[in-house]
Amino acid sequence: MTMQVQGLESTLKALQKIQPEVKKQFFKDAKQIVKPAIDEAKGAYRSDYLSGMSRAWAPGGRSIFPWNQGSAVKGVAVATSLSKKQDAVLTIVQKDAAAAIFDIAGKSTDNRFGRALNAFNTPSRVMWRSYEQHAGAIEAEMQLSVDEVMTRVSALTKALVL
């Protein structure tokens, strides 16, 4: 479940030019609003999963495994973007490759690794479930925050027109 607000991206871009501190405050508030979901995701990663995840694996020279709980916890973050290339202004992401693989493995491809991880839960094992636990509260608080930003922009527009 995602919340879509038409015009938020353009409103925030306008605010960047007119009142950059309002845009900064919006993102700061938004990060605080999604903090319960982030904290739950961070707490859901364990130190022990499958024994094979403790071995090094570096396809193409890029180190993905061994599994490291600390890296998985640090990898949970909030990304913000006003780029047209992005689908969302605010996204909860997992930056650690091993944790992202753990979270999604077996979702679209039936393989031995994904089936073994299903003993811990089905995909999405951590990130999406953490969001779903807090979705109602996050969406309600985000709506209030967005309404506040839109009200400020309306007031600025009226002041500029007068």
N, C-alpha and C positions, 0 to 999 in steps of 0.2 A: 504494500500500500504506500503510495507516495502522494504528497500534497502538491498540487500545481496551482500557481498563482500567475495569471496572465499579467504581463507588464512589470513584474518584479525586477527582472534583469535590467530593462531599460530605465526603470525608476532608480535603481541603485547606481547605474552608470551616470544618470543625471545628478544624483546626489554627490557622486565623486567630484563632479565639477563645481557644484554649488556649495555643498556642505559636506566635505569629506569626513568630518568627525561623526556625522550621523550614520554614514555607511560603515565606518569602523565600529561604531557602537552596535549596529545591527548584527554584524558578524560576530562580535564579542558575545552579544546576548544569545545568538543562535547556537554558538558553541556551548554555552552554559546550558541551554535548553536540551541539547542532545547528550549532555554529559552522563545522565543515568544509563542510557543505552551503551555508551562507550565504556563506562565502568563495568557494566555487566559483561560485555564482550571480553574485556581484559581479564575479568575474573573467571571466565569460562575455559580459558586455555590451561591445560594441565602439563605437567612435566613429562609424563609417560603416556605414550600412545602405542604405536606399533614398534616392535624392536628394530625393524629395518629403517625406521625414520631417524635412528641415531647414527646411521652410517652416512659418510660423505657421498653426495651425488652432485655433479657439476656438469650438466649437459652443455656442450659448446663452450666450456670454460667458465660458465656463470654458476657460482656456488648456490645451490638451492637448499639442500640438506647437508648437514644433520639438523634435526629438529632442535630448536632452542626456545624454551618457554619465554624467556626474557625478551627475545627478539619478537616473538609473536605478540606479546603484550605491548611492547613499544611500537609495533607496527600499526596498531589501531589508532586512527586519527580522523580529524575532520578536514575535508578539502573544500575550499571555496573557490568559485570561479564565476566570472562574468563573461566568459568567452562564448561566442555563438557555437563553437565546436562542442561544447559540453552540454549535456542534457539537463544538468541540474546546477543550481546556484550553490547548493550546500549538499555534500555527500559524506557519508561515513565510509571510510576506506580501510583496507588492510594492506599495508605496504610491504610486509614480510612475505616473500615468495612461498616458503614452506607452510606458513599459516594459511595463506590463500589457497594453496593446493589442498591442505587438510580440510578446509572449509567446504570446498566445492567438489573434490574428487568423487567421481562416480555419478555425477548428476546427469551428464549427457552421454557418457560412454560407460558401458558395463565392462568393468575390468576387475581383476583380482584385488588390486589396491583399494579401489572404491568400495568393493563389497566388504573388505576387511575393516575399513573405516566406518562402515554402517553399524558396526557393533557399538560405536560411540554415539551415533545419531545419523539420521539421513541428511543429505546435503540440503540446504546450507546449515552446517552444523553449529556455527557460532554467530556470525555477523547478522544475518537476517533474523534469526531467532531473538537476538538481543534487541534489535529494533522493534520487532513485533510485540515484545513484552511491554514496551513503553510508547508504542505508536500513538495511542489516544492522547496521552498527556503531551507528547511532543507536538503533535499536530495542533492541539488546542492552544498551547503556548506560542507556537510559531505563528498561528493565525493572529493572535493578539499583537505580536511583534511586527508582523507585516502590516496590519491595520494601522499601527502607530507610525510606521514609516510612510505609508500612503497618506495619512492625515498630515504629516509634516510637509510632504511634497505638495499637497493641495494648498496648504497654508502659504507655502513659498510661492506657488504659482499665482495665487490671489494677490499676494503682496507685490509681485513683479508686474502684474497686470494693472494694478491701481497706480 
